[in-house]
Amino acid sequence: MKYLIIAFKSRTQLQNFVKTLRLYGINASIVNTPRNISISCGLSARTEYHYLTTIKSILQNNQFESLLGIYLITKNGLYEQIEKIF
């Protein structure tokens, strides 16, 4: 299973980002940031991996200064790999 975690420093910008994603028809939820990505405000957006191109476009066309990064989470059974991809 693959999904994206988008981490921010600011909870307000995170909430605005999730609202923006939903305007584009992207299903996203606010989740606790994984411990391996502990540099954020404690909450992040989670969405499906196949939205990556659209999400990058949204981030480039909007002002989300507190963005820390987009992380690809790959789960295989008990194994979890986290990779910063943007």
URHU-V254310 format. One record per residue. N is the residue number from 0. RES is the residue in one small letter. SS is DSSP state (H for helix, E for strand, - for the rest). NEAR is the number of other C-alpha atoms within 8 Angstrom. D_LAST is the distance of its C-alpha to the last C-alpha in Angstrom with 2 decimals. Layout:
N/RES/SS/NEAR/D_LAST
N/RES/SS/NEAR/D_LAST
This chain:
0/m/-/5/19.26
1/k/E/9/15.53
2/y/E/11/13.80
3/l/E/14/10.70
4/i/E/13/10.75
5/i/E/12/9.28
6/a/E/16/10.62
7/f/E/15/12.50
8/k/-/10/15.21
9/s/-/9/17.58
10/r/H/9/19.23
11/t/H/6/20.48
12/q/H/10/17.17
13/l/H/13/16.03
14/q/H/9/19.29
15/n/H/8/18.98
16/f/H/9/15.57
17/v/H/12/17.22
18/k/H/8/20.22
19/t/H/8/18.33
20/l/H/12/16.82
21/r/H/10/20.41
22/l/H/7/21.77
23/y/-/6/19.79
24/g/-/6/21.31
25/i/-/9/18.31
26/n/-/8/19.60
27/a/E/11/17.65
28/s/E/8/19.08
29/i/E/10/18.80
30/v/E/8/18.91
31/n/E/7/19.32
32/t/-/12/16.27
33/p/-/6/16.72
34/r/H/5/18.48
35/n/H/5/16.00
36/i/H/8/13.53
37/s/-/8/16.49
38/i/-/6/15.12
39/s/-/13/15.04
40/c/-/9/18.03
41/g/-/8/18.83
42/l/E/13/17.70
43/s/E/15/14.56
44/a/E/14/14.20
45/r/E/12/14.54
46/t/E/12/14.67
47/e/E/11/15.12
48/y/H/9/12.78
49/h/H/5/14.56
50/y/H/9/13.36
51/l/H/9/9.74
52/t/H/7/10.91
53/t/H/7/12.88
54/i/H/9/10.42
55/k/H/8/8.17
56/s/H/8/11.70
57/i/H/8/12.83
58/l/H/9/10.31
59/q/H/7/11.27
60/n/H/6/14.87
61/n/-/6/15.30
62/q/-/6/15.49
63/f/-/8/13.45
64/e/-/4/13.79
65/s/-/8/13.48
66/l/E/9/9.88
67/l/E/9/8.82
68/g/E/10/5.47
69/i/E/11/5.03
70/y/E/13/7.18
71/l/E/14/9.27
72/i/E/12/12.84
73/t/E/10/15.51
74/k/E/10/19.04
75/n/E/7/22.14
76/g/-/5/25.19
77/l/-/5/24.99
78/y/E/6/22.17
79/e/E/9/18.63
80/q/E/8/15.61
81/i/E/9/12.35
82/e/E/7/9.34
83/k/E/8/5.99
84/i/-/7/3.84
85/f/-/5/0.00
